[in-house]
Amino acid sequence: MSRIRYLKPDFFKDEDLIEHPFWIRLLYAGLWNLADREGRLEDRPKRIKIELFPYDKVDIEKGLIALATNKRLSNRPFIVRYKVDGEPYIQILSWHKHQKPHHTERQSTIPPLTTPLETEITNGDGKGHEGMTELSNGELTVKEQKKPQLNINQCFAKLWNKYPSKIGKKEAERHFRASVKTEEHYSKINIALENYLKSERVSKGFVQNAKTWFNDWETWVEKPIKTKDDKYAKLFD
């Protein structure tokens, strides 16, 4: 499904944003269209250039560095550039304050900004981002996330041992990390897996590729019932 993003009239009057050249302002708005429903995207300047400025000569890396620098008035940046397991990503700050993604939009598969030990926050030049205290919702801080609710690695390993197909582990883990962040989420995905393993589909030997199931596991939280009108009936076809 196509992504729908909002551009409010106040965008053009933002006193911090107008400090930048017009093309950086346009870059910032363009990042919204590239970002997933959590305001995250891969930090690939060349790819971003092709997507947003295919006919213009602009320095995307320079623009991203500018947007990742603390604002003059609010002392926080527009975006945070960070790495997880060596892979570069971008988090647009205050995302949910300005954007309301459609409920059918796919869940984010990009790992979130977490703790300094697990995540390297950079300005694109390898240097740490000073003064960064607020995350995507403008409230949570890196300091507050130093005490994770779950041991993600251990939780995924337990589920992975139960899942009957061992194809697509890397993508499955990415989906897991993006959707399971609390004890409640972990409890639900366990229920979903139990329902799936007991389903008629699995008993007949039709097991989904792991990356597919871990992306759509929420479908199985409620045990499907095989009826003509049941919206889950198609799972048994």
DRENDO-1510 file (C-alpha; in Angstrom, 1 decimal, always signed):
<recs>
REC; n; res; u; v; w
REC; 1; MET; +0.0; +0.0; +0.0 .
REC; 2; SER; +1.2; +3.5; -0.8 .
REC; 3; ARG; +2.4; +5.7; +2.0 .
REC; 4; ILE; +0.4; +8.7; +2.8 .
REC; 5; ARG; +2.2; +11.6; +4.7 .
REC; 6; TYR; +1.0; +14.9; +6.0 .
REC; 7; LEU; +2.6; +18.3; +5.3 .
REC; 8; LYS; +1.0; +20.9; +7.5 .
REC; 9; PRO; +1.1; +24.7; +6.8 .
REC; 10; ASP; +3.3; +25.2; +9.8 .
REC; 11; PHE; +6.0; +23.3; +8.1 .
REC; 12; PHE; +6.8; +26.4; +6.0 .
REC; 13; LYS; +7.0; +28.7; +9.1 .
REC; 14; ASP; +9.2; +26.5; +11.2 .
REC; 15; GLU; +11.9; +28.9; +12.6 .
REC; 16; ASP; +14.5; +26.2; +12.9 .
REC; 17; LEU; +13.8; +24.8; +9.4 .
REC; 18; ILE; +14.0; +28.1; +7.6 .
REC; 19; GLU; +17.7; +28.4; +8.8 .
REC; 20; HIS; +18.5; +25.9; +6.1 .
REC; 21; PRO; +18.5; +26.3; +2.3 .
REC; 22; PHE; +15.3; +25.4; +0.4 .
REC; 23; TRP; +16.7; +22.1; -0.9 .
REC; 24; ILE; +17.5; +20.9; +2.7 .
REC; 25; ARG; +13.9; +21.8; +3.6 .
REC; 26; LEU; +12.7; +19.8; +0.7 .
REC; 27; LEU; +15.0; +16.9; +1.6 .
REC; 28; TYR; +13.5; +16.8; +5.1 .
REC; 29; ALA; +10.0; +16.6; +3.7 .
REC; 30; GLY; +11.1; +14.0; +1.2 .
REC; 31; LEU; +12.5; +11.8; +4.0 .
REC; 32; TRP; +8.9; +11.5; +5.4 .
REC; 33; ASN; +7.8; +9.8; +2.2 .
REC; 34; LEU; +10.8; +7.4; +2.4 .
REC; 35; ALA; +10.3; +6.6; +6.1 .
REC; 36; ASP; +8.3; +3.6; +7.3 .
REC; 37; ARG; +5.4; +3.9; +9.8 .
REC; 38; GLU; +7.8; +4.5; +12.7 .
REC; 39; GLY; +9.7; +7.3; +10.9 .
REC; 40; ARG; +12.7; +5.1; +10.2 .
REC; 41; LEU; +14.6; +4.6; +6.9 .
REC; 42; GLU; +17.9; +3.2; +5.7 .
REC; 43; ASP; +20.7; +5.8; +5.8 .
REC; 44; ARG; +21.8; +5.5; +2.1 .
REC; 45; PRO; +22.6; +9.0; +0.8 .
REC; 46; LYS; +23.0; +7.8; -2.8 .
REC; 47; ARG; +19.7; +6.0; -2.8 .
REC; 48; ILE; +18.0; +8.9; -1.2 .
REC; 49; LYS; +19.4; +11.2; -3.9 .
REC; 50; ILE; +18.0; +8.9; -6.6 .
REC; 51; GLU; +14.6; +8.8; -4.9 .
REC; 52; LEU; +14.2; +12.5; -4.1 .
REC; 53; PHE; +16.5; +14.5; -6.4 .
REC; 54; PRO; +17.0; +12.5; -9.6 .
REC; 55; TYR; +17.5; +15.6; -11.8 .
REC; 56; ASP; +19.2; +17.9; -9.3 .
REC; 57; LYS; +22.8; +18.3; -8.2 .
REC; 58; VAL; +22.6; +18.3; -4.4 .
REC; 59; ASP; +24.9; +16.9; -1.7 .
REC; 60; ILE; +22.6; +14.6; +0.2 .
REC; 61; GLU; +25.3; +13.8; +2.8 .
REC; 62; LYS; +25.7; +17.5; +3.5 .
REC; 63; GLY; +21.9; +17.8; +3.9 .
REC; 64; LEU; +21.6; +14.9; +6.3 .
REC; 65; ILE; +24.4; +16.2; +8.4 .
REC; 66; ALA; +22.6; +19.5; +8.7 .
REC; 67; LEU; +19.3; +17.9; +9.7 .
REC; 68; ALA; +21.2; +15.7; +12.3 .
REC; 69; THR; +22.7; +18.8; +13.9 .
REC; 70; ASN; +21.0; +20.3; +16.9 .
REC; 71; LYS; +18.6; +23.1; +16.1 .
REC; 72; ARG; +19.4; +26.6; +17.2 .
REC; 73; LEU; +16.2; +27.2; +19.2 .
REC; 74; SER; +15.2; +23.8; +20.6 .
REC; 75; ASN; +18.7; +22.2; +20.9 .
REC; 76; ARG; +17.7; +19.0; +19.3 .
REC; 77; PRO; +18.0; +17.8; +15.7 .
REC; 78; PHE; +15.4; +17.0; +13.1 .
REC; 79; ILE; +16.8; +13.5; +12.6 .
REC; 80; VAL; +19.1; +11.0; +14.3 .
REC; 81; ARG; +21.6; +8.9; +12.2 .
REC; 82; TYR; +22.5; +5.7; +14.0 .
REC; 83; LYS; +23.9; +2.2; +13.3 .
REC; 84; VAL; +22.7; -1.2; +14.5 .
REC; 85; ASP; +25.0; -4.2; +13.8 .
REC; 86; GLY; +27.0; -1.9; +11.5 .
REC; 87; GLU; +23.9; -1.1; +9.3 .
REC; 88; PRO; +23.1; +2.7; +9.0 .
REC; 89; TYR; +19.6; +4.0; +9.7 .
REC; 90; ILE; +17.8; +7.3; +10.2 .
REC; 91; GLN; +15.1; +8.1; +12.8 .
REC; 92; ILE; +13.0; +11.1; +12.2 .
REC; 93; LEU; +12.2; +12.8; +15.5 .
REC; 94; SER; +8.8; +13.8; +16.7 .
REC; 95; TRP; +7.4; +11.5; +14.0 .
REC; 96; HIS; +4.1; +10.6; +15.5 .
REC; 97; LYS; +3.5; +14.2; +16.4 .
REC; 98; HIS; +3.3; +15.1; +12.7 .
REC; 99; GLN; +2.4; +11.9; +11.0 .
REC; 100; LYS; -0.5; +9.4; +11.3 .
REC; 101; PRO; +0.3; +6.4; +9.2 .
REC; 102; HIS; -2.6; +4.3; +7.9 .
REC; 103; HIS; -3.4; +1.3; +10.1 .
REC; 104; THR; -2.8; -1.1; +7.2 .
REC; 105; GLU; +0.7; +0.2; +6.5 .
REC; 106; ARG; +3.3; -2.6; +7.0 .
REC; 107; GLN; +5.1; -2.8; +10.3 .
REC; 108; SER; +8.6; -1.4; +10.5 .
REC; 109; THR; +11.4; -3.9; +9.9 .
REC; 110; ILE; +14.1; -1.4; +10.8 .
REC; 111; PRO; +15.6; -1.9; +14.3 .
REC; 112; PRO; +14.8; +1.1; +16.5 .
REC; 113; LEU; +17.2; +3.5; +18.2 .
REC; 114; THR; +18.1; +1.7; +21.5 .
REC; 115; THR; +20.9; +2.0; +24.0 .
REC; 116; PRO; +24.4; +3.5; +23.4 .
REC; 117; LEU; +25.9; +0.0; +23.9 .
REC; 118; GLU; +23.8; -1.5; +21.1 .
REC; 119; THR; +23.5; +1.5; +18.8 .
REC; 120; GLU; +26.1; +3.9; +17.4 .
REC; 121; ILE; +24.6; +7.4; +17.0 .
REC; 122; THR; +26.4; +9.4; +14.3 .
REC; 123; ASN; +26.3; +12.5; +12.3 .
REC; 124; GLY; +27.5; +10.6; +9.3 .
REC; 125; ASP; +31.1; +11.4; +10.0 .
REC; 126; GLY; +31.7; +8.7; +12.6 .
REC; 127; LYS; +31.4; +11.2; +15.5 .
REC; 128; GLY; +28.9; +10.8; +18.3 .
REC; 129; HIS; +25.9; +13.0; +18.3 .
REC; 130; GLU; +26.2; +15.3; +21.3 .
REC; 131; GLY; +23.2; +16.6; +23.2 .
REC; 132; MET; +20.9; +13.8; +21.9 .
REC; 133; THR; +18.4; +13.0; +24.6 .
REC; 134; GLU; +15.0; +12.6; +22.9 .
REC; 135; LEU; +13.9; +9.9; +20.6 .
REC; 136; SER; +11.1; +9.4; +18.1 .
REC; 137; ASN; +8.2; +10.4; +20.3 .
REC; 138; GLY; +10.1; +13.4; +21.8 .
REC; 139; GLU; +9.8; +12.0; +25.3 .
REC; 140; LEU; +11.8; +8.8; +25.7 .
REC; 141; THR; +15.5; +9.2; +26.3 .
REC; 142; VAL; +18.5; +7.0; +25.6 .
REC; 143; LYS; +19.1; +6.9; +29.3 .
REC; 144; GLU; +15.6; +5.6; +30.0 .
REC; 145; GLN; +16.2; +2.7; +27.6 .
REC; 146; LYS; +19.3; +1.4; +29.3 .
REC; 147; LYS; +17.0; -1.0; +31.2 .
REC; 148; PRO; +15.3; -3.0; +28.4 .
REC; 149; GLN; +12.2; -4.9; +29.4 .
REC; 150; LEU; +13.2; -8.0; +27.4 .
REC; 151; ASN; +16.3; -9.9; +26.5 .
REC; 152; ILE; +15.6; -9.7; +22.8 .
REC; 153; ASN; +18.2; -12.2; +21.8 .
REC; 154; GLN; +17.1; -14.8; +24.3 .
REC; 155; CYS; +13.4; -14.3; +23.5 .
REC; 156; PHE; +13.9; -14.7; +19.7 .
REC; 157; ALA; +16.1; -17.7; +20.2 .
REC; 158; LYS; +13.3; -19.5; +22.2 .
REC; 159; LEU; +10.7; -18.8; +19.5 .
REC; 160; TRP; +13.1; -19.7; +16.7 .
REC; 161; ASN; +13.7; -23.1; +18.3 .
REC; 162; LYS; +9.9; -23.7; +18.2 .
REC; 163; TYR; +9.3; -22.5; +14.7 .
REC; 164; PRO; +9.2; -25.5; +12.2 .
REC; 165; SER; +10.8; -23.8; +9.2 .
REC; 166; LYS; +14.4; -22.5; +9.5 .
REC; 167; ILE; +14.4; -20.5; +6.3 .
REC; 168; GLY; +14.7; -16.7; +6.5 .
REC; 169; LYS; +16.1; -16.4; +10.0 .
REC; 170; LYS; +17.8; -13.0; +9.4 .
REC; 171; GLU; +14.6; -11.3; +8.2 .
REC; 172; ALA; +12.5; -13.1; +10.8 .
REC; 173; GLU; +14.7; -11.7; +13.5 .
REC; 174; ARG; +14.4; -8.2; +12.0 .
REC; 175; HIS; +10.6; -8.5; +12.0 .
REC; 176; PHE; +10.7; -9.8; +15.6 .
REC; 177; ARG; +12.8; -6.9; +16.9 .
REC; 178; ALA; +10.5; -4.4; +15.2 .
REC; 179; SER; +7.3; -5.7; +16.6 .
REC; 180; VAL; +8.2; -7.3; +20.0 .
REC; 181; LYS; +9.3; -4.6; +22.5 .
REC; 182; THR; +7.5; -5.4; +25.7 .
REC; 183; GLU; +6.5; -8.4; +27.9 .
REC; 184; GLU; +3.0; -8.0; +26.5 .
REC; 185; HIS; +4.2; -8.2; +22.9 .
REC; 186; TYR; +6.3; -11.3; +23.8 .
REC; 187; SER; +3.3; -13.0; +25.5 .
REC; 188; LYS; +1.1; -12.3; +22.4 .
REC; 189; ILE; +3.6; -13.7; +19.9 .
REC; 190; ASN; +3.9; -16.9; +22.0 .
REC; 191; ILE; +0.2; -17.3; +21.9 .
REC; 192; ALA; +0.2; -16.6; +18.1 .
REC; 193; LEU; +2.9; -19.3; +17.6 .
REC; 194; GLU; +0.9; -21.8; +19.6 .
REC; 195; ASN; -2.2; -21.1; +17.6 .
REC; 196; TYR; -0.2; -21.4; +14.4 .
REC; 197; LEU; +1.5; -24.7; +15.3 .
REC; 198; LYS; -2.0; -26.2; +16.2 .
REC; 199; SER; -3.6; -24.9; +13.0 .
REC; 200; GLU; -4.9; -27.2; +10.3 .
REC; 201; ARG; -2.5; -25.5; +7.8 .
REC; 202; VAL; +0.5; -26.6; +9.7 .
REC; 203; SER; -0.9; -30.1; +10.4 .
REC; 204; LYS; -1.2; -30.5; +6.6 .
REC; 205; GLY; +2.4; -29.6; +6.2 .
REC; 206; PHE; +1.9; -26.0; +4.8 .
REC; 207; VAL; +4.4; -24.1; +6.9 .
REC; 208; GLN; +5.2; -20.5; +6.0 .
REC; 209; ASN; +8.7; -19.2; +5.4 .
REC; 210; ALA; +9.9; -17.9; +8.8 .
REC; 211; LYS; +10.4; -14.3; +7.6 .
REC; 212; THR; +6.8; -14.3; +6.3 .
REC; 213; TRP; +5.3; -15.6; +9.6 .
REC; 214; PHE; +7.3; -13.3; +11.8 .
REC; 215; ASN; +6.1; -10.3; +9.7 .
REC; 216; ASP; +2.4; -11.3; +10.1 .
REC; 217; TRP; +2.4; -13.1; +13.4 .
REC; 218; GLU; -0.3; -10.8; +14.8 .
REC; 219; THR; -2.8; -12.5; +12.5 .
REC; 220; TRP; -2.5; -15.6; +14.7 .
REC; 221; VAL; -3.1; -14.0; +18.2 .
REC; 222; GLU; -6.7; -14.8; +17.8 .
REC; 223; LYS; -7.2; -18.5; +17.0 .
REC; 224; PRO; -8.6; -18.8; +13.5 .
REC; 225; ILE; -11.9; -20.6; +13.1 .
REC; 226; LYS; -12.6; -22.5; +9.9 .
REC; 227; THR; -16.0; -21.1; +8.7 .
REC; 228; LYS; -17.2; -19.8; +5.3 .
REC; 229; ASP; -17.5; -16.3; +6.6 .
REC; 230; ASP; -14.4; -16.2; +8.8 .
REC; 231; LYS; -11.9; -13.7; +7.6 .
REC; 232; TYR; -9.2; -16.2; +8.5 .
REC; 233; ALA; -10.7; -19.0; +6.5 .
REC; 234; LYS; -8.3; -18.3; +3.6 .
REC; 235; LEU; -5.5; -19.5; +5.8 .
REC; 236; PHE; -6.8; -23.1; +5.5 .
REC; 237; ASP; -7.4; -23.0; +1.7 .
</recs>
